[in-house]
Amino acid sequence: MDDIAPPALRLGRPGISRRRFLAGLATTASAVAGATGIALPRGSAAAATRLPLPELLVPTLRDGVLVFPLRAAFGTHEVLPGVTGRSAGFNGSYLGPTIRVSDGQRVRFEVANGLDEDLAVHWHGAHVPPEDDGGVHSAIAPGQSWNPEFTVKQQAATLWYHPHTMGRTARQISWGLAGMLIVDDAASASASSGLPGEYGIDDIPVIMQSVAVDRRGAIKYDSDGFAARDVSFPLLVNGVAVDRDPPTFTATRGRVRLRLLNASLSEVLAVRRTDRRPLVQVATESALLPSPMEVDAVRLPAGCRAEVVADVATDGITLEAAVRTTVGRNRDSRQPLLRVLPGPERAKLRPLPSRLNTISRYDVSGLRPRVITLTERGGLLGIDGVSGTTMSAMDRNVIEVRKDELELWEVVNRSPRDHSFHVHDVPFQLVSVNGVAPRGVDLGWRDTVEVRRGATVRIAMRFTDYASDTYLYMLHCHMAEHEDLGMMTSLKVRPA
């Protein structure tokens, strides 16, 4: 589908003209749906017309530490209209609450495993000590808890949290175990920034999932399940299946900031306006862009995020998503995603700031690249020829780097499939794709990048603040089934 091609960019044109509770939910029933993180049944008029918003999780303060409780547990959810099946969520039946933290805060996540199997929970995109990262090395047994604590040390960004359990990541994410993690900093929180920032009012999470489900409501998570004849593939936004009449959000302030997250297992999503007017993108997944940039579409491989802002005209705007299949039988589609409607009152809008961030590009001219190869041999996926399906296998291929040293990686895809490559702990800069330098939004900070079949992608990063001879980070394909099948390995940051 041509909608999936990398979007054309128009640089510049920057002058395009916390409250805790949820907004855009006009009825009590809608408010309940948002507060619990559970979508209302499709038979409800409120659910058919209003976008559910995940609860903004309110922490408790203990000895100067903000404590956020999360409990993973099973429930039921209506993925197909009128069909309820088994699901799982954090603090609810499906998805999880939004967590919002600020640079410099000391935070603690108290994660309880209410499932009947092991669970590891990863803070995707977060710059944290390796022992708090939540990779496969940090699995929690059923009935047990894990309590990572750290100081937030990063720029404002839209992150997320999700399972990272050895061999079980795809199915646990598909059940609904995912939530948004928002980081603020002093610059982004400034009242004069011109960027919307009040959760549920003008700062809105948009969690998109291409889900596989059979006629009985059972969610599928692997190629065998995707191939079943009675399986359909709805696109969900904040837990609600979209169709010809997508959910709506009323923009009472005239401008909205949409935090787009592709939480699909493998699909690539391209989001655009149905009127084909440009979107204004203000952030990639790891930080604000240097300035607002107009794009024809926002292209999001699995695990990626982006932030866009939109000024809502009299008739509102409608977003659509083009879905491209990467695993299983072809299910490419294009469908409406979300309608943003104007509110009854229109406040005068300030211009967006011409500068949002300063990004100093790494000088990698004198570096020899470290080659990371994505492989597939005899049906086994791997990194550098090693299939990371067990801890011992991952121990055979530990990538070791030194704290504070600039790294240049050349990621080479020698498998017959496309992949979505993710590095834990620090963001990276895209240096080149098949020898071509990036431009526009691709100059922003990233933590996940698409590596197409036969492609060579160079990225640069510096691992700062944390090092350990004991604890490990990870790098892997973020198409969750590929990860479960072995395309992942360990990453050790040694002291300088």
N, C-alpha and C positions, 0 to 999 in steps of 0.2 A: 504494500500500500504506500502510495507516495506521501501520505500524511506522516509516515514514520521517518522519512528522510530527515537528516539534520536540518533544523530550521534556518531560513535566511535571517540575517541580523540587520537591524538598523541601530547604529550606535548613537548614543546621546539622546537628544530631545528630552532633557531631564525635566523640563517645565510642564510635563503632561499634567493639561489640566483635566484598671485591672479589676475593672470590676470582676468579682469572682463568679457571679451568677451567669447563667446562660441567657443569650438573647436570640432574637429571630424565631423564638418559639412562642406563638401567640396563645396557646392553650395550655391548660394544666397538664393534659395528657402528654403534650410535647415536652413540657418541662420535666416530667417524670422520665421520659425516654432519655433526655440528655443527662439527667442527674445520675442515672444508673448505668449509663453507657450501653443500654440495651435498646435496640430499635423497636419501635412499636409495630404490631402486626400490620400487614399491608391493608387489612380491612378498615383500619382507622383512617379517617379523613385527614387527621393531623399528620400521620406518618406519610401519607401520599403527597402532601404539599409542603411539609416543613423539613428542613435538614436537621437531623438529630446532631447534637454536639456532645462529645464526651465531657464528663465532669472534669473540672479543674481541681486536681487533688490538693487539698489544704493540709500542709504539714503541721506537726507539733514541734515546738522549740524545746530541746532538752540540752541544757548546759552549753548553749551557744550553737547547737547543731540542729538543722532542720531535718526532721525525720518524716519520711514518706512511706507509709505502709502499703504493700502490694501483696495480694494473695491470689495465686493462680488456682482456678477450680473449674470443674465441668459445669455446664448448664445446657440450656436449649436455646436455639435461635432459628428464626425464620429467614433462611437464605433465599428460598424460592417463595413467591407469594402463596400463602395458604398451606405451606409445607414446613413443618417444624422438625428439626433434627438436632442431634447432639452437637454441642459446641464447647468452647472454653473461653475464659476471659480473665482479666485481672480485675478484682473487686467487682465483678459482675459476670453476666452470662456470655458476653461477646465483646471483644476489644478490651481496652483498658482506659483509665483516666489519663488526662493530659497532665504531665508534670512540668512545672515551670520553675526554673532556678536562675540565679544570676552569678556572673563572674565574681569570684571572691568569696562566695558563700561556702560554708562547711555543710555538707549534706550527708544523709545516711538513708539508704534504701533498705527497708526490712521486708525481704521477699520470702513469703511462705509458700511452700509447694503443697497444694491441696489436690494434686493429681494422683493417679495410681502408678506413675512412672517417674523416672528421673527428669529433672528440668534444670537447664542452665539459662540464665537471663542476661542478655548482652545489651549494653548501652551504646547503640550504634552511632558512631561519630563522636563519642565522648572521649576527651583527653583525660585519662584516669590512670592510676597505677595499675600494673598488670594483674595484681591480685584482686583488683576490683572490677576488672574488665568484663567478666562474665562469659568467657568463651567456654569451649567444651571441657576445659580443665576445671571448671567451677560448678559441676553438676550438684544439684540438691536432691537428696533422696525424698521419696514421698513422706509427708508429715514433718519434714525438717525445714529449717529456715537458713537464709544466707543474708548477712547484714553488711554489705560494703559501705565504707565511709571514706570520703575524700573531699578536698577543696576544689570547687569549680575553677578551672583555669583555661578559659577559652573565650573567643569572640562570640557575639550573638549568632545563633544558628538554629535551624530546625533539625532536630535529631529524632531518633525513635528508639524504642526498646522492644525486644522480641526474643523468643527462645533461640538458643544456640546449642542444643543438646545433641550429642554424638549420635548420628544415624536417625534422629527423630525431629530435626529442625523443620523440615517441610510439613510434616503432619501437624506439629504443634502450632506453627504459624497459621496453617490452613484452618484449624479449629477456631481461630480468632484471637490468639494470644499475641497482641501487638498494641502499642500505644505511642503517642507522640511525646517527645521530650524537648521542651523549648528552653534555650539558653538566652538570657538577656545580658547586655553589658551597659556601661554608663552611656556610651554614645548612642546606642539604639534606643535606650529608654528616655532620652532627652525629649522634653515636651516640644522643643522647637524642631525636631527632626522632620516632621511632616509625614512620617510613616505611621499608619494605624498600629495600635499596640494594645487595645483593650480586649481581652479574651472574650469571645462570644458576642461582642458588640461590633467591632470592625476588624478583629484579628481572628481568623477562622481556620480551624484545622479541616483539611480535606483529605481523608484517608481512603485511598482507592485500592480495591482488591479485585482482581479477576479470579473468580472462585469456580471450582468444579464441584457439582453436586448432582446426585441422582434423584430420581423421582420420589424417593422415600425420605429425602432430606439428608442423606449421608454425604459428607464432604470428602472429596477425593484429593490426593496429594502427590500421586506419582504417575508415570507414563501408563502403567496398566490401568489405573483408575480412570485416567483421561480418555482411554480408548473405549470404555464401556459404552454400549449403544444408548443407554437411557440417561447418560450424563449430559447436563447442560452447563453453560458457562456464563452465569450472570456477572455483571460488573457491579460491585458494591461501592457506595460512598458513605463513609461513616456508619457502615453496617447495614445500609438499606440498598436493596437491589434497584438499579435505575432501569427505566424502560422509556417508552415514548413520552412519558410525562415525568421528567426528572424532579428531584426534590428542589425546594426553593429556600432561599435565605433573603430576608429583608434587610437591606443596608440602611439603617436609620441615620447614618452619618454621611452618606453620599460617596464615601470611598471605603473600599475593603482591601484587606491584605489576606490573601489566600495562601495558606501553607500546604503545598501539594506534596503528598507522600505516595509513592508507588510501593505498596505493601504486598504486591502480588508475589506468588512463588517464582514466576519466571517471565511473565509477559512484559513487553515494552509498551509503554503508554505514551501517546502524544496528545497533549491538551491544547486546544485552540478555541477561539471564539467562533460561533456559528456564522456571525456576520463577516468573518474573515478580516476584521480589523485587528491590528497587532495587540499583543499583550505586553505589559510593562513588567519585566522581570527585575527584581531587586536583590535576589540572593540565589546562590547555588546551595548545595546541601551543607557546606561547612562554614559559610560566612556571607555577609553582605557583599555585593559586587562593588566595584569602585564607583559606579554611577548607575542610575536606572537605564535599562536598555530595552528597546522595543524588539520583540521577536514575533515571528509569524506563529510559532508553536513552541511549547515546552516539551522536550523529549526526555522521558524518564525511564531508563532501564530499571530492572528490579532492584529495589533498595534505595533508589535515588529520591532526592527531594529538591524542591525549588520554591521560591516565594515570588508571587506576583501581586501587583496592586492594580485595582481597577476603579475608575471613577464611573459611578452608575448613572447613566443617562435616564431620561424620563421613562423609557420603556424597559430599562434594565438590560442585562446581558445574559446570554446563554453560553455555557461552555460545553464542548463535546470532547470525547476521548476516542482516539483511534487506538485499537488494541492489536498488537502484533504477536502472533504465537511464536514461541521458541522451543517448547517442549510438548510432545504429544501431537495429536491430530490437529490439523489446521482449524483455527477458530477465530481468524482475523475478523474484526468488526469495527464499526464506527457507530457511536451512539451518544445521545445527549447525556451530560453528566450532572450539571447543576445550573439552575437559574438564579441570578442575583437580581432582586427587585428593589426599586427605590422606595424609601420610606416616605411618610406623609410630609416630613419637614426636611428642607434642604439647607444645611449650613454652608457657608462660604468655605471653599476648600483652599488650603494653603498649597502653593506649588510644592511638588516633590523637591527635595534637596538635589542640587547638581552633583554633590559628592556624598557618597555613603561610606566609603572605606578606602584605605590605602593598602594596596597589595604590592609589595616589593618582589619582583621576580627573582628567583634563584639563578645564579650564574653557574651553569653546569658545563661550561665550555671545556674545562680541564679534567672532567671526570670520565672515567671509564665505566660504562653501565654494568650493573649487576643484572644478569639475564635470569628471568623467571619464566619458565615454560609451562604452558597449560597443555596437558597431554591427555591422550586417550589411546589405550592399547588393549586389544582384546575385550572391549566393552568396559574396561576399568578407567575411570576418570582419575586424574592426578595432577600434581604439580611436580615438575622435574622428574616425571616418570614414577613417582611414588604416590600410591593411592591412600589417602589419609582417612581410612575407615576405622582405624583403631588408634589408641594412644601410642602403642608401640610403633606403628607405622609412621605416625607423625613425628615421633622422636628420631626417626632415621633421616629426616629431612628438615631440620630446624634451620631457618634463615637467621643468621646472627648479624647484628649491626651494632655500632657503637653510639652511645648517647652523644648528642650534639654534633655528630658528623653528618655532613650533607650527603644524601644518597640519591643516586640516579639509577632507576630501575628500567629495564627494557622487558616488557611483558609480551611474550611471543605466544600466539595461539596456534598450536600445531594440532589441534583437535578439529573434527569436522563440524563443530557446533559453535554458535556464538556464546559468549560468556559475559558476566557482569562482575568485574574484579573489585574486591573490597579489601582495604587495609585497615586494621584496627589501630587505635590510639591517636594518630596525628593525621591532619589533612595533607593532601599532596597537590602539587601543581602539575597540570598537563603540559608536557614538553613538546610532544609530537605524536601524530597518528599516521603511520606509514610514511614518516618523513616530513609530513606537513605540519607546520606550526599552528597552534590554536589561535583563535580570534574571538572577539565578542565575549559571550557568557562563558566560553570555555577557558577564559583566562582567570576565572574565579577559583576559589579553594574547593577541592573535591575530596571525597573519601571513597567513592565508587565510580568506576568508569567502564563503559562497554568496550569489550575487546572482541571484535567480530572474527569470524572464521578466517584464518590466514593472516590476520592483522598483526602488526607490531606497534605497541603503544609505549611511549616513554613517559615516565612520571618522576617527579623529584620531591623529596620530603626530608625533614630533619626531625629526629626523635629527641624531644627535649624533656626535661624535668624528671623523668622516671627511668630507672634502670634496675635490673635484677638478674642475678645468676640463678635464681630459683623459679620465678614466675614468668609466664609466657603470654604473649599476645597471639594473634592469628592473622593469616591472610588466606583468602579463599574466593571462589566464585559465589556470588550472591543469588544465583538461581538456586533456590534451596534444595531442589532434588539433586543438582550437580554437586552441591556441598555434601549432602548425605552419601552420595556415591563416591566420594573420595577426593574432590577437587578442593582440598584445603590442607594447610600445614601450619606449623608453629613458627612464631617470630619471637626471638629473644633480643632484648636491648641490653647490652652489657655496659657497665660503667665506663666512662671516658678514660 
